[in-house]
Amino acid sequence: MSSGEAAIGAMQTLARYALALDTRDVEALVKVLAHGVRLTRDGEESDGIEAFVDAYRPFFETELLGSRHIITNLIVDETRPGDITVKSRFEASMFTETETTRIIGSYEDDMVLVDGLWLVQHKRNFVEWKLQLPPATSLSPI
């Protein structure tokens, strides 16, 4: 697989991850995870798909009008055939009736190629900034 194909595959995986979060689709989230996935965030480690989903459960259960996760500035490095590390930046905006919260940070994801798809093997989330903003005005149905 060329480095360009790996980069496109990594972009697809991260786009599917972001969409799964924004639509609160646990099944779609699980589809981008490799067996034995590991999550590192806030200094805590979670191992396995069930633990990964459990770590996101508070987000899925939060009363939101909507959310938008934007992932950008990908740097994809092939560590060995079938394995890549993807460094990226993210912004996650969560909308309620009383405020908008924006989280800004970076990801470092190890991915493995399984049946032609790049799956997350180890996701590292680094939160760098948190902004509390006034409520946003929706211009279309969320």
C-alpha positions as CSV (number, residue, x, y, z in Angstrom):
1,M,0.0,0.0,0.0
2,S,1.4,3.4,-0.9
3,S,1.8,6.2,1.7
4,G,-1.0,8.1,-0.2
5,E,-3.4,5.2,0.1
6,A,-2.6,4.8,3.8
7,A,-3.2,8.6,4.4
8,I,-6.6,8.4,2.6
9,G,-7.5,5.3,4.6
10,A,-6.5,7.0,7.9
11,M,-8.6,10.0,6.9
12,Q,-11.6,7.8,6.3
13,T,-11.2,6.0,9.6
14,L,-10.9,9.3,11.5
15,A,-13.9,10.8,9.6
16,R,-16.0,7.7,10.5
17,Y,-14.9,8.0,14.2
18,A,-15.9,11.7,14.3
19,L,-19.3,10.9,12.6
20,A,-19.9,8.1,15.0
21,L,-19.4,10.4,18.0
22,D,-21.6,13.2,16.5
23,T,-24.4,10.8,15.6
24,R,-23.9,8.9,18.9
25,D,-23.7,5.7,16.9
26,V,-22.0,3.1,19.1
27,E,-22.1,0.4,16.3
28,A,-20.3,2.8,13.9
29,L,-17.7,3.6,16.6
30,V,-17.0,-0.1,17.2
31,K,-16.5,-0.6,13.4
32,V,-13.4,1.6,13.4
33,L,-11.8,-0.2,16.4
34,A,-9.4,-3.1,16.2
35,H,-9.8,-6.1,18.4
36,G,-7.8,-5.3,21.6
37,V,-8.0,-1.6,21.1
38,R,-6.4,0.7,23.7
39,L,-7.5,4.2,24.7
40,T,-5.3,6.7,26.5
41,R,-6.8,9.9,27.7
42,D,-6.7,12.0,30.8
43,G,-3.8,9.8,32.1
44,E,-6.1,6.8,32.1
45,E,-5.8,3.6,30.0
46,S,-8.7,1.5,28.7
47,D,-8.1,-1.9,27.0
48,G,-10.6,-3.6,24.7
49,I,-13.6,-2.5,22.7
50,E,-16.0,-2.7,25.6
51,A,-13.8,-0.5,27.8
52,F,-13.3,1.9,24.9
53,V,-17.0,2.3,24.5
54,D,-17.5,2.6,28.2
55,A,-15.0,5.5,28.3
56,Y,-17.2,7.3,25.7
57,R,-20.5,6.4,27.4
58,P,-20.7,9.7,29.4
59,F,-20.4,11.7,26.2
60,F,-23.1,9.6,24.5
61,E,-25.4,10.1,27.5
62,T,-24.9,13.8,27.8
63,E,-28.0,15.9,26.9
64,L,-26.8,17.8,23.8
65,L,-28.5,19.6,21.0
66,G,-25.6,18.3,18.9
67,S,-21.9,18.1,18.5
68,R,-19.3,18.4,15.7
69,H,-15.9,16.8,15.8
70,I,-13.4,18.2,13.3
71,I,-10.1,16.3,12.7
72,T,-7.4,17.9,10.6
73,N,-3.6,18.3,10.0
74,L,-3.0,14.6,9.6
75,I,0.6,13.3,9.5
76,V,0.7,9.6,8.6
77,D,3.8,7.5,9.3
78,E,4.0,3.9,8.3
79,T,5.8,2.1,11.2
80,R,5.9,-1.2,9.4
81,P,3.8,-2.8,6.6
82,G,0.2,-2.8,7.8
83,D,0.8,-0.5,10.7
84,I,0.6,3.3,10.8
85,T,0.8,6.1,13.3
86,V,-1.4,9.1,12.6
87,K,-0.9,12.4,14.4
88,S,-3.7,15.0,14.0
89,R,-5.4,18.0,15.6
90,F,-9.1,18.1,16.6
91,E,-11.8,20.5,17.7
92,A,-14.9,19.1,19.3
93,S,-17.9,21.5,19.8
94,M,-20.8,20.4,22.0
95,F,-24.0,22.4,21.8
96,T,-26.6,22.8,24.6
97,E,-29.4,25.4,25.0
98,T,-27.3,27.3,27.5
99,E,-23.7,27.1,26.2
100,T,-21.3,25.8,23.6
101,T,-18.2,24.0,24.8
102,R,-15.3,23.6,22.5
103,I,-12.4,21.2,23.2
104,I,-9.2,21.6,21.3
105,G,-6.4,19.1,21.3
106,S,-4.5,16.4,19.4
107,Y,-4.7,12.7,18.7
108,E,-2.0,10.2,18.2
109,D,-3.5,7.0,16.8
110,D,-1.8,3.7,16.0
111,M,-3.8,1.9,13.2
112,V,-3.6,-1.5,11.8
113,L,-4.8,-2.7,8.3
114,V,-7.5,-5.3,8.6
115,D,-9.3,-6.6,5.5
116,G,-8.4,-3.4,3.6
117,L,-9.6,-1.0,6.4
118,W,-7.4,0.9,8.8
119,L,-8.7,0.3,12.3
120,V,-7.7,2.1,15.5
121,Q,-5.4,-0.1,17.6
122,H,-4.3,2.6,20.2
123,K,-6.0,6.0,20.4
124,R,-4.3,8.7,22.4
125,N,-6.3,11.9,23.2
126,F,-4.6,15.0,24.4
127,V,-6.9,17.9,25.5
128,E,-5.1,21.2,25.3
129,W,-7.8,23.8,25.5
130,K,-11.4,24.1,26.7
131,L,-13.6,27.0,25.8
132,Q,-17.0,27.9,27.3
133,L,-18.9,30.0,24.9
134,P,-22.5,31.3,24.7
135,P,-25.1,29.1,23.1
136,A,-24.8,28.8,19.3
137,T,-27.7,29.5,17.0
138,S,-28.7,26.5,14.8
139,L,-29.2,27.5,11.2
140,S,-30.5,24.1,10.2
141,P,-32.0,21.1,11.9
142,I,-29.3,19.2,13.9
